[in-house]
Amino acid sequence: MATAKDKRRYPRTAHEVALALILRPRIPGSPEASRGLHVSTRDISLTGISVLLSEPIRPDTDVELSLVLEEDADSVCHLHGTVAWCGRNDGQLLAGIALDLERADGRTWAGCFQPDGSFD
């Protein structure tokens, strides 16, 4: 039986980066307000990021992410995505975010990966 890991199109790389995450309401103007969280990544791939959380996030929540790709760099990479899942693993609360590489700095993000999908 194939696992989700076997079905991944791009490899995951353990990589810790602190980032700001802004949760966006599904319906603009709804009473559910945008809010920000500061989280860190557990692992990354070309098309997704797994983050460590202090509180659960509902799947299908649209998010904006801001992160610095290189420790010495001053430039911030802005990405958009959607929470694909949220759950506990080994006592940690995690969420998987599917990235939309067609928006914001998606092409800059994609440029950090090799053609085989490994992180540069």
C-alpha positions as CSV (number, residue, x, y, z in Angstrom):
1,M,0.0,0.0,0.0
2,A,1.4,3.4,-1.0
3,T,1.7,6.0,1.7
4,A,1.3,9.8,1.4
5,K,5.1,10.1,1.5
6,D,5.4,7.8,-1.5
7,K,2.9,9.9,-3.5
8,R,4.7,13.2,-2.9
9,R,5.7,14.8,-6.1
10,Y,8.6,16.7,-4.5
11,P,10.9,15.6,-1.7
12,R,10.5,17.1,1.8
13,T,13.6,18.6,3.4
14,A,14.0,19.1,7.1
15,H,14.6,22.9,7.3
16,E,13.7,25.2,10.2
17,V,12.9,28.8,9.4
18,A,10.9,31.2,11.5
19,L,8.0,32.8,9.6
20,A,5.0,35.0,10.1
21,L,1.7,33.5,9.1
22,I,-1.4,35.5,8.4
23,L,-4.7,33.6,8.4
24,R,-7.2,35.0,6.0
25,P,-11.0,34.6,6.3
26,R,-12.5,32.5,3.5
27,I,-15.2,35.1,2.9
28,P,-14.0,38.7,2.6
29,G,-15.8,41.0,5.0
30,S,-16.9,38.1,7.3
31,P,-16.8,38.5,11.1
32,E,-13.9,36.0,11.1
33,A,-11.0,38.5,11.1
34,S,-7.5,38.1,9.7
35,R,-5.0,37.2,12.4
36,G,-1.3,36.6,12.5
37,L,0.8,33.9,14.1
38,H,4.6,33.5,14.4
39,V,5.5,29.9,13.7
40,S,8.5,27.8,12.5
41,T,8.8,25.3,9.8
42,R,9.4,21.6,10.3
43,D,10.1,20.7,6.8
44,I,9.7,22.3,3.3
45,S,9.2,21.2,-0.3
46,L,8.7,23.1,-3.5
47,T,5.0,23.0,-3.2
48,G,4.4,22.9,0.6
49,I,5.6,23.7,4.1
50,S,4.9,21.9,7.3
51,V,4.8,24.3,10.3
52,L,4.8,23.8,14.1
53,L,1.8,25.5,15.8
54,S,0.7,26.6,19.2
55,E,-3.0,26.4,18.3
56,P,-5.0,24.5,15.6
57,I,-5.8,26.0,12.2
58,R,-8.8,24.8,10.3
59,P,-8.0,23.0,7.0
60,D,-9.0,25.1,3.9
61,T,-7.9,28.3,5.6
62,D,-6.1,30.7,3.2
63,V,-2.8,31.9,4.6
64,E,-0.1,34.4,3.7
65,L,3.5,33.6,4.7
66,S,6.5,35.9,5.2
67,L,9.9,34.4,5.6
68,V,13.6,35.1,5.0
69,L,15.1,32.5,2.6
70,E,18.7,33.1,3.6
71,E,20.0,33.9,7.1
72,D,22.1,36.8,5.9
73,A,19.5,38.2,3.5
74,D,17.4,41.3,4.3
75,S,14.8,40.3,1.7
76,V,11.5,38.8,2.8
77,C,9.7,36.2,0.6
78,H,5.9,36.5,0.6
79,L,3.9,33.3,-0.3
80,H,0.3,32.4,-0.4
81,G,-1.2,29.0,0.4
82,T,-4.0,27.0,1.9
83,V,-3.9,24.8,5.0
84,A,-4.2,21.3,3.8
85,W,-4.3,19.5,7.1
86,C,-3.7,20.1,10.8
87,G,-3.0,17.5,13.5
88,R,-0.7,16.1,16.2
89,N,2.4,14.1,15.5
90,D,4.8,13.0,18.3
91,G,3.1,15.4,20.7
92,Q,3.6,18.4,18.3
93,L,0.7,20.3,16.7
94,L,1.5,20.6,13.0
95,A,-0.1,22.0,9.8
96,G,0.6,21.3,6.2
97,I,0.3,24.3,3.9
98,A,-0.1,23.8,0.1
99,L,1.6,26.7,-1.6
100,D,0.3,28.7,-4.6
101,L,3.4,29.4,-6.6
102,E,1.6,31.5,-9.1
103,R,1.1,34.3,-6.5
104,A,3.5,36.8,-4.8
105,D,7.0,35.5,-4.6
106,G,6.2,31.9,-5.7
107,R,8.8,32.0,-8.5
108,T,11.5,33.2,-6.1
109,W,10.6,30.3,-3.8
110,A,10.7,27.9,-6.7
111,G,14.2,29.2,-7.7
112,C,15.5,27.9,-4.3
113,F,15.0,24.3,-5.4
114,Q,16.8,22.0,-7.8
115,P,15.1,20.5,-10.9
116,D,14.5,17.3,-8.9
117,G,12.7,19.3,-6.2
118,S,15.5,19.2,-3.6
119,F,16.2,22.4,-1.6
120,D,19.2,24.3,-2.7
